[in-house]
Amino acid sequence: MIRSRFARIFTGIACVLGTVLAACTSTVSGSPSPAPVVPSSSSPDSSDVFAGLDACRLLDQLNAGQGFNPGENKSRRNQCTASKLDFATYSIALDATQGLREFAATNTGVREISVHARKAMEADISTGGCAVAVEVADRALALVLVTMARASEDAQGCPNARAFAEKLEPLLPPVS
């Protein structure tokens, strides 16, 4: 029962994150050459508003003393998942490429909410639980996923995700 529930959890997380986070590869023919050098006086790369923030560090900080296992990142993305036996699995993903508009387009039953003064949205996860996306920039969001350990407690997914997002929000970069 628990093992199949965790399989549902990770499948749900993968589905939601897969729709929120995207990657691509390409092959270019020719000879390799070094990338152009960017002068140090230029402005820093603003494409990643989460530069310097680590999802696992944030998750562990927010879960400290509550019986969750240490956060684990199983991909190259800035995301992390931690579980507490017989309670829930909490995940954080820091997506510097997609915003609330993309979250709304890739999830059904999206509800607009606010987390402190920030725009946010929540949606039920198809495998049970809830996702809360908190705006950081037009094309960046922090995603909180909560999946309860017991299907009978799925109704607590969104209240728990909102409460966790409220704890996370002060640690996020200001809205840009």
C-alpha positions as CSV (number, residue, x, y, z in Angstrom):
1,M,0.0,0.0,0.0
2,I,2.7,2.5,1.0
3,R,5.0,1.5,-1.8
4,S,2.2,1.9,-4.4
5,R,1.2,5.2,-2.9
6,F,4.8,6.5,-3.2
7,A,4.8,5.3,-6.8
8,R,1.7,7.3,-7.4
9,I,3.3,10.3,-5.7
10,F,6.5,10.2,-7.8
11,T,4.5,9.7,-11.0
12,G,2.3,12.7,-10.1
13,I,5.3,14.8,-9.3
14,A,7.0,13.8,-12.6
15,C,3.8,14.6,-14.5
16,V,3.4,18.0,-13.0
17,L,7.0,18.9,-13.2
18,G,7.3,17.6,-16.7
19,T,4.6,20.0,-17.8
20,V,6.2,22.9,-15.8
21,L,9.8,22.2,-16.6
22,A,11.0,21.5,-20.2
23,A,14.4,20.7,-21.7
24,C,15.7,20.1,-25.1
25,T,18.9,19.0,-26.8
26,S,20.3,19.5,-30.3
27,T,23.3,18.4,-32.3
28,V,25.4,20.9,-34.2
29,S,27.9,19.9,-36.9
30,G,31.3,21.4,-37.2
31,S,34.3,21.9,-35.0
32,P,34.0,22.8,-31.3
33,S,35.2,26.2,-30.3
34,P,35.2,28.1,-27.0
35,A,32.2,30.2,-26.0
36,P,32.7,33.9,-26.3
37,V,34.0,35.6,-23.2
38,V,31.6,38.0,-21.5
39,P,33.2,41.0,-20.0
40,S,33.0,41.1,-16.2
41,S,31.5,44.6,-16.3
42,S,28.3,43.3,-18.0
43,S,25.1,42.8,-16.0
44,P,24.6,39.4,-14.4
45,D,22.5,36.8,-16.2
46,S,19.0,37.6,-15.2
47,S,17.5,34.5,-16.8
48,D,17.7,32.6,-13.5
49,V,16.1,34.6,-10.8
50,F,16.8,31.6,-8.5
51,A,20.6,31.7,-9.0
52,G,22.1,30.8,-5.6
53,L,18.9,29.2,-4.3
54,D,18.9,25.4,-3.9
55,A,15.5,23.7,-3.6
56,C,16.8,20.9,-1.3
57,R,18.3,23.4,1.1
58,L,15.1,25.3,1.2
59,L,13.0,22.1,1.7
60,D,15.2,20.8,4.4
61,Q,15.2,24.2,6.2
62,L,11.4,24.4,6.1
63,N,11.0,20.7,7.2
64,A,13.6,20.8,10.0
65,G,12.5,19.1,13.2
66,Q,9.2,17.8,11.6
67,G,10.3,14.1,10.9
68,F,10.8,14.4,7.2
69,N,13.6,12.5,5.5
70,P,16.3,14.8,4.0
71,G,15.3,16.2,0.6
72,E,16.5,14.4,-2.5
73,N,16.9,15.8,-6.0
74,K,16.7,13.0,-8.6
75,S,17.2,15.2,-11.6
76,R,19.4,18.0,-12.9
77,R,16.6,20.5,-12.3
78,N,16.4,22.7,-9.2
79,Q,13.7,20.6,-7.5
80,C,13.6,18.5,-4.3
81,T,11.4,16.0,-2.6
82,A,11.1,14.8,1.0
83,S,8.7,12.4,2.7
84,K,7.4,11.8,6.1
85,L,6.2,8.2,6.7
86,D,2.5,8.0,7.2
87,F,2.0,11.7,6.5
88,A,3.0,13.2,3.1
89,T,5.5,13.9,0.5
90,Y,6.5,17.6,0.0
91,S,8.4,18.8,-3.1
92,I,9.7,22.2,-4.2
93,A,10.7,23.1,-7.8
94,L,12.3,26.4,-8.6
95,D,11.5,27.1,-12.3
96,A,13.2,30.0,-13.9
97,T,11.7,29.6,-17.3
98,Q,7.9,29.3,-16.9
99,G,5.4,31.4,-15.0
100,L,1.8,31.3,-13.8
101,R,0.5,31.5,-17.3
102,E,2.2,28.3,-18.3
103,F,1.1,26.6,-15.0
104,A,-2.5,27.5,-15.8
105,A,-2.2,26.2,-19.4
106,T,-0.8,22.8,-18.3
107,N,-3.1,22.0,-15.4
108,T,-6.8,21.6,-15.1
109,G,-9.0,23.1,-12.4
110,V,-6.5,25.8,-11.6
111,R,-7.6,28.3,-8.9
112,E,-6.2,31.7,-8.4
113,I,-4.9,32.4,-4.9
114,S,-2.4,34.6,-3.2
115,V,0.5,33.7,-1.0
116,H,1.1,36.7,1.2
117,A,1.2,39.5,-1.4
118,R,2.2,37.3,-4.3
119,K,0.0,36.0,-7.1
120,A,-0.3,32.2,-7.0
121,M,-2.3,29.4,-8.4
122,E,-3.2,25.9,-7.1
123,A,-4.4,22.8,-8.8
124,D,-5.2,19.3,-7.8
125,I,-2.6,16.6,-8.8
126,S,-4.2,13.8,-10.8
127,T,-2.6,11.2,-8.5
128,G,-3.9,12.9,-5.4
129,G,-2.5,15.9,-3.6
130,C,-2.1,19.5,-4.7
131,A,0.3,21.8,-6.5
132,V,0.7,25.5,-5.6
133,A,2.7,27.8,-8.0
134,V,3.9,31.1,-6.5
135,E,4.9,33.9,-8.9
136,V,8.5,35.1,-8.7
137,A,8.6,36.8,-12.2
138,D,6.6,36.8,-15.4
139,R,8.5,33.7,-16.5
140,A,9.5,32.2,-13.1
141,L,7.7,30.4,-10.3
142,A,8.2,28.3,-7.2
143,L,6.2,25.2,-7.3
144,V,5.1,23.4,-4.1
145,L,3.7,19.9,-4.4
146,V,2.1,18.0,-1.5
147,T,0.9,14.4,-1.8
148,M,-0.7,12.9,1.3
149,A,0.4,9.3,2.3
150,R,-3.2,8.1,2.5
151,A,-5.7,8.6,-0.3
152,S,-8.4,9.2,2.4
153,E,-6.5,12.4,3.4
154,D,-6.1,13.9,-0.1
155,A,-8.4,16.7,0.9
156,Q,-5.6,18.0,3.1
157,G,-3.2,18.3,0.1
158,C,-4.2,21.8,-0.9
159,P,-4.4,23.3,2.6
160,N,-1.0,21.8,3.4
161,A,0.5,23.0,0.1
162,R,-0.8,26.6,0.7
163,A,0.6,26.5,4.3
164,F,4.0,25.3,3.0
165,A,4.0,27.9,0.2
166,E,3.4,30.6,2.9
167,K,6.5,29.3,4.8
168,L,8.5,29.3,1.5
169,E,7.4,32.7,0.2
170,P,9.7,34.9,2.4
171,L,12.7,32.9,1.2
172,L,12.0,33.6,-2.5
173,P,13.5,36.5,-4.5
174,P,11.3,39.6,-4.7
175,V,8.8,39.6,-7.6
176,S,10.5,41.1,-10.6
